[in-house]
């Protein structure tokens, strides 16, 4: 069973078409594999937060927030944003069903360090309550920020109408977070992924003085929320096959037949366009023939015939010297490899 025999909602779909400069482009939607492949039996997952500090360490966490200026509870709120980022990404993937149970305050280290793994009896109970196959936990979360000021200038106009350079202050805040995740598989009693990473975003603003420059950047809580959400999304992409849009250029200039074929493609009549491009691939003009072969590669990819698309792209380069086709052939070969990985990751969906 090939990727293109997956349920209809998983078919490659066509998006917008853009024209100009003797070329046109189309955007197609493809299913990008996740970085890692989770076992087939994992379909429904429970997602929870285990970054709340243990009771004995809460006093230190409050003191640390005061000493660092982070504010009390900011990491706790941002860790929930991190979970939201993960959930929002995974909802876009056809691979998983998600459960966010109402249970709160799972205690961990309250820092960027992993706690001791949960006992398997606890994991089995949590999964059984939700009739789920695995447990995904955010188990480490910590943040810090740095605010720097640098001098700059801006152009101002004097009452006399002349331009002058006046000094300004540039503020840059870098917000860093450490986030750590574990995925527990109660069936095999294995932690099938343990991943800790550092994420950051920069926020900048300018003003006539430091206070004005700082007023142009988000508050620390807002910035932390954005970075937390971003980190959750990044982990979601690590474990979830995702739909992405990729752009493909094709030629519309060369002769009247090439132009007519391009118009067919622009109206999504790819079969009609391919019939004309296939004839032009035999043109005695090598430039036209090379472009027609390139376009046939695009049409074949749109139809899901990747092996044929690679052959057309290779012919465009090797027979007619179209340099763009060499890179396109490599892209198509990578897509074939990605499709094999996607098929492995989507096997549980095919069995439904």
N, C-alpha and C positions, 0 to 999 in steps of 0.2 A: 504494500500500500504506500503510495507516494504522498508527499506533502500536499499535493494538489487534489488528492482524494479525501482530504479532511472535510468536516462539515462545512456547509456553504458559508457560514459566518467567518471561516478561516481562509477563504479564498483570497488571493491577491486582488486588490481593488485598484482601479485607476482614479487619480485625482485630477488636479488642474493641469491645463496645458498653457504654456507660455510661448510666444513667438517673437522673433526679432533677429536682425543681423545675419540673415541667411540661414539661420538655424532655428529649430523649435525645441522645446523640452517638455517632457511629461513627468509627472510625479507618480510613482507607484508605491503601494503599501506592501511591505514585506514583514514577515514574522522573524524577528531577530532572536537568536538563541540567548539564553541566560549564560552568565559566566560559568556557573556550575550546574550540574544536572542532579536533581533530587530523585530519589527512588520512585518508581512508577506507582507504588501503593499510596504515596502521599498525595492526596488531592484536597482534603479539607484540613485547614490549619487553624490553630488557636494562636492569637497574637496578644502578648501581654508585656507589661512593663515591670522589670525587676530591678529598678535603679534607686528605689527609695532606701535611705540609710537605715541601718539597724538601730534599734532604740538606744543602745549604748553609745552610738556615735553621732546621734542627732545634735548633741550639744556642740561637738567639734564642728559639724557642718554649719551650724548657725554662726559660730565664732569665725570660721573661715570666710563666710560670706561677708561678715562685717569687716574683717581685716583686709580683704581683697577688693571691697567695694562692689562685689557682685550682686548684693541684695539677697535677702533671705527667700528661698524657694524658687529662685529664677531657674536653676538647673532642673528642678522638678517639673516646672511648667514646660520648659523647653524639651525635656525628654518625652512629654506627651505629644509635642509637635513632631518630634522625631518618629514616633509611632504613627502619627497621622500621615506623614510623608510616605512611609512604607505602605500603609494601607491604600492610599490613593494610587500609588503606582501598581500595586498588585491587583487592584480592581480593574485596571486596564489590560491585564493579561488574561488570556483564556485558560490558563493552566490551573488556577487554584480557586477554591472556595474559602472565604475568610470568616473568622469568628472573633469578635472582640467582646469577651465576657465582661460583666459588670464588676467582677472582683478587682479591687484596687489594693494599693499599698503592699505589693510583694517586696519583701525586704532583700536588699543586696548590700553592696559595699557603699553605695551612694557616692562613688568616685569613678575614675576612669579605669579601675582595675576590676578584673572579673572576680566574682564571688565563687565559692565552692559550687560545683554543679548541683542541681536539684536531685533529690533522690528519685529513683525510677517509680517508686510507689506513688509519689506526689504527681509525677508527670502522667502516669497512667490514669489517675483519678481525674485530673484536669481534662485530659483528652476524652475519657469516657463520658464525662458530664456533657460534653459538647458533641459527642459522636464524631470526634476528629481523629486525624491520622498522625498529626505531629504538633509540636509546640514550638513556636518561635518567640524567643524572649530577647528584649533589649536588656542587657545585664550590666553594662558599663556606660557611664555618661559623666562627662566633666567638661568644663569650659574655662576659658580665660580670654582676655581681650587686651589689646594694646592700642593706645591712642597716640599718634604722632602729629606734629605740626611742622610744616615747611613753608618758607616764604615764597611768594609769587607776585605777579603783577597782573593788572588788568588795564585795558584801554578805557580812558575816560575823556569826555569832551569838555573843554573849558567854556566859560561864558563867551569867550571871544571866537569860539568855533574851531579851535585847534585840538588835536588829539594828543594826550599825554599818557604816560604809563604811571599808574599809582600802585603802591604796595598793597598786597592782600596776604591773608593767611590761609593756607590749605590744611584741612584736617583730614586725616585718614585713620579709620578705626579698622583693625583686623580682628575679626571674631573667630576664635578657634574652638573646636569641640573634639573630644574623643568619644567615640561610640563603639560599643562592643555587642555583638549578637551571637546567640547560640540557637541552633535548631536541634531539638530533641526528637528522636524517632523511637517511640515506645515499643514498636514491633520488633526492632532489632536491638533495642537498648543501646543505641549509639548516638553520640553527638555528631551529626552528619555535617555540620558546618560550625566553625567557631571563627569569627572574623572581627578584628578590632581595627579601626582606621581613624585617621585624623582628617577632619574637614574644616575648611575655613572659607569665609567670604570677606571681601574688603568693601568698606563704605566710605565715601568721600564727600566733602563739602568745602566750600570756600566762603570767606567773608572778610570784612575790613579788619576784624580782630578775632581772637581765638573764640570768644563766646559766640560770635555770629557764625563762625565756621562750624562750630559744634552743633549749633541749632539747625544746620542744614543736613545733618546725618541722622539716621534713626536712633532712637533710644537703645540702650544696651539690651533691654528686654526684647524689643522688636527685632534687633539684629540677631540676637541669640535664637529667637523663634524661627527666623528665616534660615539660619544655618542648620538648626536642628531638623527642620522640615526637609531641607536639601539633602542632609545626610541620610535620612530615612528613605528618600527617593532613590538615592544611590545604592543603598543596600537592596531595595526592592528590585532594581535592575540586575543586581548580581544573581538573584535567584529566580527571576521570572522572565520567561520569553515575552518579548514586547513587540507590538506593532510599531514600525517606524516608516516614515516617508523617505524615499530616495528619489533623486532627480536623474533623469536620463535625457541627454541631448540627442537629437537626430537632425539630419540635414534636410533642408527644404529647397536648396538651390542646386543648379547643375544644368537642368534643361526643363522643358515644359512638363515632361512626365514626372520628374522628381518633385516639382512644385504641386502637381495634381495629387500625387501620392501623399505628400505632406498634409494637404488639405483633408484628405480622407482620414489620416491619423488624428488630425486636430478635432475631427468629429467622432473619434473613437472607432472608426471603421478600420481596424488594424488588419483584418483579413484582406480587405480591398487594397489597402496601402501595400501590404506585403506582396501581393500579386504583381504590382507594378514595379516595386523595388527589385524583385527577383529577376524580372526581365532586364532591368537596367544594370544588374550585376554582370551582364554579358556585354555591356556597352564597350565599344573599342576605345573610348576615352577613359583612360585609367583613373582619372580623378573622379569621374561620375561613377564608374564601376566600384571604386573603393568606398565612396559614400553610400552607394546602394547596399553594399555588403554590410557596412556599419549599421545602416538603418534596419536591415534584416535581422541583425543581432538584437537590436532593441525590440523589434516586433516579436521575435522568438521569446525573449525574456518576458514580455508582457503576457504571452500565451502560456508561460510556465515551462517552456522547452529550453531549459538552461544548457543542456549539452549541445543542442543545435545552435543556440546563441553563441556559445564559445567558438564553434567552428566558423560561423560567419565572421565573427570579430577577428579571428586568426587569419582568415582569408583576406579580409580588408587590409590587414597589415602586411602579411607575407607576400601576397600577390600584387597588391597595388600601392603599398607604401604609405597607407594612412596611419600616421603616428599615433593619433588619438585612439585607434583601435587596439593598439598593444596594451595600453593601460586598461581599456574596457574589458579585454579578454581576461586580464588578471582579476578584475573586480568580479566578473562572472564566475570564474573558478573559485573565488572565495565564497561566493554565494552558494555554490554547489556544496562546499564543505559545511557552511552554516546550515544548509537545509538538512544535511545528514544529522547534525547535532540537534536541530529543532525536532526532527522526527523522533529521536530518542527521548527528548524531553516531553513530547506530546503524545507518547504511546498510550498513556492512561486515558486520554481523551478519545483516541481512536477506538479503544475497547468498549466505549460506552454504547 
